[in-house]
Amino acid sequence: MLFQRQTFLVAGLSRSGIAGAEYLLGKGAKVYLYDDVESEQVRAAAESLRARGGIPVKKEELDGAVSSSDVLVISPGIPVDHPLPVSFKRAKKRILGETELAALALRCPIAAVTGTNGKTTTVTLLESMLKEDGKGAVACGNVGRPMISCLEELGEEGIAVAEISSFQLETLTSLRPHVAVVLNVTEDHLNRHYTFENYVYLKSRLLRNCMESEYAVLNYDDPTVRTFAEKTKAQIVWFSAREGTDACIEEGEFVFRGEKVCPVTALRAEGEHNRMNALAAIAAAKLFGADNAAIRRALEKFRGVRHRIETIGTVRGVRFVDDSKSTNVDAAVKAISSVKGESVVLLGGKDKGYAYEPLFESMKGSSAVHAVLCGENAFRILGAALKCGYTSVTLVREFDLAVRVAFLLAKEGQNVLLSPASASFDAFRSFEERGDRFRELFSKLKAEYEGTPEGESGADGEDE
């Protein structure tokens, strides 16, 4: 692209939108800035970018900016069927996401990770393994920093370890990963993608540009992911917790292509889903040439990711576990099966369009002894529970009260597990904010029942 000869409209002044605008302004492009959300954060971002040459536009000025712009750069939060990208498409103008803008400029190899669940854990592990091996790996994309803000640091010698979401894949056409990892595909984001088939198609797009010299690391245990082998020219590398594939577990050891890498006990995080994430990361790390000692050191240092089955502490013998990152049914099912002991589970938030019956079918006979429902979709979840005959349910619409109720219902030795199986946007800006609020409420209960000053959680710092 000839940046100085084209005009860009950046829509959505979130983290990725800001990074994209900064990149374009640095290239000397004319950049309009727009966000239909009015908040102090958006206003501050717009003013900061204005100081660098950006041109903020108001809603009544948007039509003029659209007609003057050659390229639309949208944040992942803006769907491709939003009126703004639709207007650009009708005018036969180009539509990009920040990640696509970065992919066009990136000069180093890429390890790209997608899947419904486990992306952040796998990216975190893989970055650590590569760094332990002395490689200049940088985690970016849907986790941490936008990819476009890492270009200078990565240069030609680094390795971009990118978490790629289905939202990003809507506008991502130029990415060619050296190693593409697909962890799993289960129902998610159907409120945006409409059908599971559309969602599966978007996930498979990660592999569309891979050629014979690249690798596709695929989950052999997931029947949907297994079909992706037919959709790419890349060399297939399977990982499995149950079969003797390229990356697998044999006699208590992580194994890659017949070579013992390290004992499974090097990974402290429990649960089959974490072992699967580790296998995927090991396979990708080995394909980049990492040695076994580096991989083992990374596994031993790993303490989990924030808000993913994270133990906060205990109040009167009741343990609080933050799994706010669980925003779909499959993640909640895995959390319930992974946490030790019986749990009172907090469910609910912003609905994403899928069925909740599979969640309650799995909860029957599980360690989940009660469900406290809250949030925008609480009545829809209640209907699914009753349909499945799961009656150990309490409905509380407001989040803060729901946490207190869950604590009062839990007995000594049990858990209060926040694993909502829902997005957070009904009451919070992100799952991180929801998890932070859960931690604050834990501290209040700790102070109230045990006299611990608020803010001192008493947690042991260990994660499940």
VOGU-3710 file (C-alpha; in Angstrom, 3 decimals, decimal comma):
1> mlfqrqtflv> 0,000/0,000/0,000  1,083/3,540/-0,709  0,322/4,977/2,686  0,950/8,597/1,768  -1,376/8,350/-1,257  -4,315/6,715/0,508  -6,781/7,791/3,184  -7,735/5,424/5,998  -10,708/5,316/8,343  -9,901/3,508/11,597
11> aglsrsgiag> -13,101/2,367/13,289  -12,989/1,287/16,911  -10,518/3,013/19,223  -9,744/0,033/21,414  -6,278/-1,433/21,859  -5,954/-2,807/18,321  -7,566/0,259/16,714  -5,196/2,598/18,511  -2,199/0,489/17,485  -3,354/0,409/13,853
21> aeyllgkgak> -3,878/4,172/13,784  -0,450/4,822/15,319  1,168/2,616/12,675  -0,609/4,360/9,804  0,158/7,830/11,128  3,797/6,802/11,488  3,754/5,913/7,788  2,495/9,370/6,877  -1,050/8,329/6,027  -4,131/10,488/6,401
31> vylyddvese> -6,212/8,793/9,072  -9,789/9,447/10,162  -10,725/8,110/13,613  -14,178/6,942/14,670  -15,826/5,033/17,507  -19,574/4,893/18,083  -18,969/4,380/21,814  -18,732/7,582/23,780  -16,539/7,139/26,839  -13,688/8,878/28,598
41> qvraaaeslr> -11,317/6,167/27,383  -12,337/6,661/23,736  -12,118/10,439/24,003  -8,632/10,203/25,523  -7,490/7,866/22,727  -8,907/10,167/20,047  -7,157/13,221/21,534  -3,851/11,368/21,809  -4,076/10,324/18,149  -5,162/13,821/17,126
51> arggipvkke> -1,869/15,119/18,547  -0,091/12,765/16,135  -2,078/13,923/13,114  -5,217/11,798/13,289  -8,603/13,298/12,463  -11,378/12,323/14,909  -14,843/12,381/13,355  -18,239/12,569/15,031  -21,226/10,476/14,036  -22,724/13,301/11,967
61> eldgavsssd> -19,385/13,641/10,114  -18,999/9,923/9,399  -20,577/9,895/5,918  -18,040/12,445/4,717  -15,133/10,450/6,152  -16,453/7,260/4,534  -16,674/8,865/1,090  -13,179/10,366/1,462  -11,491/7,152/2,646  -9,901/4,457/0,514
71> vlvispgipv> -9,417/1,784/3,223  -11,386/0,871/6,336  -9,447/-0,582/9,287  -11,838/-2,149/11,808  -11,269/-3,415/15,333  -12,093/-7,087/16,032  -15,163/-5,979/17,975  -16,831/-4,669/14,796  -18,454/-7,499/12,787  -18,147/-7,519/9,013
81> dhplpvsfkr> -21,937/-7,165/8,673  -21,916/-3,891/10,606  -23,264/-1,003/8,463  -19,825/0,654/8,269  -17,915/-2,237/6,611  -20,988/-3,035/4,546  -20,886/0,489/3,099  -17,202/0,050/2,200  -17,886/-3,333/0,629  -20,680/-1,901/-1,499
91> akkrilgete> -18,342/0,847/-2,654  -15,762/-1,868/-3,498  -13,271/-0,371/-1,067  -10,765/-2,357/0,954  -11,531/-3,555/4,503  -8,726/-4,624/6,845  -8,248/-5,533/10,467  -5,224/-4,460/12,500  -3,854/-8,023/12,355  -4,130/-8,076/8,552
101> laalalrcpi> -2,295/-4,740/8,433  0,448/-6,323/10,553  0,549/-9,506/8,457  1,258/-7,432/5,357  4,269/-5,832/7,061  5,617/-8,701/9,179  9,083/-9,976/8,156  9,674/-12,762/10,697  8,234/-16,280/11,093  4,854/-16,643/12,759
111> aavtgtngkt> 3,448/-19,274/15,086  -0,309/-18,661/15,004  -2,654/-20,292/17,509  -6,430/-20,489/17,268  -9,185/-22,574/18,836  -12,242/-22,087/20,973  -10,418/-22,606/24,267  -6,814/-22,744/25,448  -5,340/-20,155/23,080  -3,846/-17,884/25,729
121> ttvtllesml> -2,372/-20,779/27,720  -0,811/-22,296/24,603  0,589/-18,970/23,391  2,017/-18,244/26,846  3,665/-21,664/27,043  5,038/-21,507/23,499  6,500/-18,030/23,943  8,185/-19,190/27,165  9,590/-22,345/25,537  11,078/-20,366/22,657
131> kedgkgavac> 12,500/-17,718/24,984  14,056/-20,396/27,200  15,721/-21,666/24,027  17,202/-18,232/23,351  14,820/-17,227/20,578  13,293/-13,740/20,318  9,674/-14,777/20,686  6,934/-12,213/21,336  3,356/-13,083/22,323  0,925/-10,863/20,428
141> gnvgrpmisc> -2,408/-10,723/18,659  -5,528/-11,405/20,688  -3,423/-11,683/23,846  -1,195/-8,943/25,200  0,034/-6,548/22,542  -1,470/-5,989/19,084  0,730/-7,608/16,458  1,292/-4,345/14,622  2,882/-2,743/17,677  5,485/-5,560/17,790
151> leelgeegia> 6,861/-5,174/14,246  9,991/-3,241/15,167  10,835/-5,497/18,107  10,362/-8,651/16,027  12,333/-7,476/12,992  13,484/-10,378/10,826  14,989/-12,564/13,555  12,116/-12,786/16,033  9,170/-15,191/16,158  5,672/-13,782/16,430
161> vaeissfqle> 3,616/-16,080/18,687  0,145/-14,872/17,803  -3,190/-15,695/19,369  -5,766/-15,408/16,584  -9,497/-15,151/17,294  -12,419/-15,853/14,981  -13,146/-12,110/15,023  -9,678/-11,396/13,628  -10,018/-14,181/11,067  -12,999/-12,374/9,514
171> tltslrphva> -10,615/-9,816/7,989  -7,363/-11,813/7,911  -6,343/-12,949/4,423  -2,551/-12,489/4,143  -1,236/-14,336/7,208  0,986/-17,310/6,391  2,134/-18,960/9,624  5,232/-21,123/9,605  3,424/-23,123/12,285  -0,373/-22,909/12,549
181> vvlnvtedhl> -1,939/-24,477/15,657  -5,639/-25,358/15,948  -6,503/-26,504/19,469  -10,228/-27,309/19,363  -13,471/-26,063/17,854  -16,711/-26,063/19,847  -19,746/-23,773/19,756  -18,905/-20,142/20,482  -19,759/-16,629/19,263  -22,891/-17,807/17,461
191> nrhytfenyv> -24,473/-14,445/18,215  -21,923/-13,021/15,774  -21,176/-15,849/13,333  -24,804/-17,142/13,242  -24,045/-20,829/12,635  -21,500/-23,332/13,860  -20,580/-24,041/10,231  -19,589/-20,396/9,722  -17,532/-20,497/12,908  -15,732/-23,668/11,778
201> ylksrllrnc> -15,018/-22,093/8,391  -13,453/-19,031/10,016  -11,209/-21,169/12,215  -10,035/-23,155/9,185  -8,986/-19,907/7,445  -5,863/-19,842/9,612  -4,499/-22,607/7,362  -5,595/-21,214/4,001  -2,205/-19,728/3,014  0,025/-22,455/4,437
211> meseyavlny> 2,113/-24,265/1,816  4,100/-27,506/1,829  7,002/-25,876/3,680  4,778/-24,919/6,643  3,220/-26,973/9,440  -0,308/-27,407/10,766  -0,383/-28,640/14,368  -3,841/-30,167/14,806  -5,766/-31,796/17,645  -6,342/-35,413/16,666
221> ddptvrtfae> -8,870/-35,865/19,494  -11,213/-33,172/18,155  -13,313/-34,547/15,264  -13,900/-31,095/13,779  -10,219/-30,126/13,874  -9,303/-33,478/12,337  -11,151/-32,453/9,149  -8,865/-29,418/8,823  -6,104/-31,693/7,540  -8,030/-31,840/4,266
231> ktkaqivwfs> -8,098/-28,036/3,988  -4,404/-27,222/3,868  -1,231/-27,992/1,933  0,853/-27,759/5,120  2,563/-30,738/6,693  0,234/-32,161/9,347  1,544/-32,654/12,882  -1,000/-34,307/15,181  -1,185/-34,027/18,956  -3,346/-36,196/21,211
241> aregtdacie> -3,836/-37,120/24,845  -5,292/-40,501/23,867  -3,511/-41,754/20,756  0,126/-42,330/19,810  0,420/-39,360/17,442  3,349/-37,005/16,684  2,962/-35,275/20,050  1,453/-37,464/22,756  1,820/-38,846/26,266  3,480/-42,211/26,831
251> egefvfrgek> 4,356/-43,759/30,194  4,044/-40,431/31,997  6,231/-38,531/29,509  5,502/-35,873/26,924  6,736/-37,382/23,652  7,382/-35,778/20,271  7,919/-38,045/17,267  9,072/-40,901/19,451  11,471/-38,809/21,544  10,825/-38,303/25,247
261> vcpvtalrae> 10,723/-34,548/25,948  10,108/-34,414/29,706  7,864/-35,894/32,407  4,222/-34,824/32,422  4,735/-33,849/36,085  6,863/-30,909/34,892  3,536/-29,238/34,097  1,954/-28,187/37,380  -1,372/-27,079/35,894  -3,836/-29,950/36,215
271> gehnrmnala> -6,487/-31,236/33,836  -6,482/-32,915/30,446  -7,129/-29,579/28,722  -3,856/-28,202/30,113  -1,967/-31,302/29,026  -3,433/-30,837/25,547  -2,340/-27,181/25,509  1,140/-28,276/26,581  1,296/-30,908/23,817  0,345/-28,321/21,201
281> aiaaaklfga> 2,986/-25,905/22,500  5,627/-28,654/22,635  4,918/-29,661/19,038  5,201/-26,055/17,822  8,336/-25,415/19,888  10,044/-28,532/18,525  9,183/-27,473/14,971  11,016/-24,214/15,690  14,018/-26,168/16,963  13,641/-25,731/20,729
291> dnaairrale> 15,537/-28,300/22,809  13,975/-30,476/25,495  15,673/-28,733/28,411  14,211/-25,378/27,372  10,740/-26,883/27,035  10,978/-28,469/30,471  12,089/-25,210/32,092  9,125/-23,393/30,546  6,665/-26,014/31,781  8,112/-25,930/35,293
301> kfrgvrhrie> 7,867/-22,129/35,455  4,309/-21,959/34,135  1,777/-20,906/36,777  -1,283/-20,582/34,571  -2,860/-17,491/33,043  -4,799/-14,897/34,969  -8,551/-15,515/35,296  -8,223/-19,103/34,035  -8,954/-21,558/36,891  -6,996/-19,264/39,210
311> tigtvrgvrf> -7,208/-19,961/42,922  -7,644/-16,707/44,834  -7,798/-18,001/48,398  -10,198/-19,309/51,044  -12,795/-17,850/53,396  -13,779/-20,100/56,295  -12,685/-23,178/54,390  -14,431/-22,228/51,125  -12,005/-21,832/48,238  -12,613/-19,142/45,594
321> vddskstnvd> -11,569/-19,985/42,026  -11,565/-17,359/39,259  -12,318/-18,796/35,825  -13,782/-15,594/34,369  -12,019/-16,407/31,086  -14,546/-19,212/30,657  -16,895/-17,533/28,183  -18,417/-20,629/26,558  -19,939/-23,955/27,567  -16,938/-26,117/26,701
331> aavkaissvk> -14,610/-24,018/28,870  -16,988/-24,234/31,836  -17,306/-28,017/31,472  -13,526/-28,377/31,507  -13,164/-26,067/34,513  -15,707/-27,999/36,583  -13,943/-31,281/35,849  -10,499/-29,814/36,586  -11,083/-28,106/39,929  -10,516/-30,346/42,927
341> gesvvllggk> -13,512/-30,948/45,166  -17,165/-30,011/44,943  -18,131/-26,599/43,606  -20,906/-24,045/43,701  -20,644/-22,663/40,177  -21,399/-19,078/39,152  -22,905/-19,002/35,650  -24,245/-16,266/33,386  -23,512/-12,976/31,680  -23,914/-11,868/28,075
351> dkgyayeplf> -25,520/-14,497/25,857  -23,515/-15,721/22,847  -26,214/-17,697/21,067  -25,449/-21,320/21,874  -27,345/-23,988/23,839  -26,679/-24,463/27,559  -28,222/-27,936/27,811  -24,854/-29,698/27,217  -23,446/-27,836/30,221  -26,136/-29,108/32,589
361> esmkgssavh> -26,035/-32,622/31,155  -22,334/-32,697/32,026  -22,992/-31,177/35,472  -25,352/-33,984/36,476  -23,236/-36,389/38,486  -20,228/-34,030/38,395  -18,544/-32,191/41,260  -20,861/-29,202/40,670  -23,284/-29,333/43,605  -25,152/-26,107/42,882
371> avlcgenafr> -25,390/-23,395/40,213  -25,955/-19,717/40,953  -27,220/-17,923/37,855  -26,811/-14,206/37,230  -26,548/-11,733/34,377  -28,486/-10,933/31,235  -28,955/-14,558/30,166  -29,831/-15,957/33,615  -33,400/-16,949/32,690  -32,256/-18,621/29,470
381> ilgaalkcgy> -29,696/-20,652/31,424  -32,368/-21,492/34,019  -34,597/-22,844/31,275  -31,789/-25,111/30,054  -31,129/-26,348/33,603  -34,757/-27,231/34,218  -35,039/-28,890/30,808  -32,151/-31,157/31,777  -33,556/-31,898/35,222  -30,790/-30,012/37,039
391> tsvtlvrefd> -32,680/-28,358/39,898  -29,901/-27,314/42,298  -30,163/-23,771/41,005  -30,500/-20,299/42,500  -31,285/-17,267/40,349  -29,725/-13,915/41,320  -29,665/-11,248/38,639  -26,916/-9,005/40,083  -23,284/-10,211/40,038  -22,149/-8,939/43,448
401> lavrvaflla> -25,085/-10,538/45,234  -24,618/-13,766/43,272  -21,053/-14,102/44,586  -22,262/-13,642/48,168  -25,084/-16,154/47,682  -22,664/-18,700/46,205  -20,414/-18,299/49,255  -23,335/-18,780/51,667  -24,410/-21,917/49,786  -20,912/-23,448/49,758
411> kegqnvllsp> -19,852/-25,702/52,620  -16,404/-25,961/54,146  -14,100/-27,808/51,757  -16,096/-26,785/48,688  -15,320/-24,165/46,029  -17,008/-21,062/44,747  -16,116/-21,378/41,076  -16,670/-18,421/38,754  -16,920/-20,127/35,359  -19,710/-18,178/33,635
421> asasfdafrs> -19,957/-19,932/30,238  -20,929/-16,472/28,983  -19,388/-13,223/27,808  -18,985/-10,391/30,289  -20,346/-7,478/28,284  -23,735/-7,309/30,008  -22,127/-5,715/33,083  -18,371/-5,449/32,484  -15,993/-4,192/29,809  -14,115/-7,501/29,676
431> feergdrfre> -13,736/-10,880/31,335  -10,668/-9,417/33,069  -12,781/-6,745/34,740  -15,311/-9,395/35,787  -12,546/-11,515/37,297  -11,071/-8,513/39,093  -14,487/-7,742/40,583  -14,760/-11,350/41,766  -11,397/-10,936/43,506  -12,567/-7,671/45,136
441> lfsklkaeye> -15,706/-9,364/46,445  -13,610/-12,220/47,807  -11,497/-9,689/49,710  -14,634/-8,083/51,168  -15,921/-11,457/52,344  -12,495/-12,295/53,762  -12,512/-9,062/55,750  -16,092/-9,558/56,891  -15,802/-13,169/58,041  -12,148/-13,460/59,077
451> gtpegesgad> -11,060/-9,914/59,780  -8,438/-9,895/56,978  -7,938/-6,317/55,662  -9,542/-5,829/52,247  -7,027/-6,279/49,453  -5,121/-9,010/51,330  -6,572/-12,111/49,780  -4,539/-14,664/51,644  -4,104/-16,629/48,431  -1,186/-18,985/48,176
461> gede> -0,303/-17,735/44,706  -0,808/-21,145/43,078  -3,128/-21,826/40,166  -5,034/-24,951/39,270
//
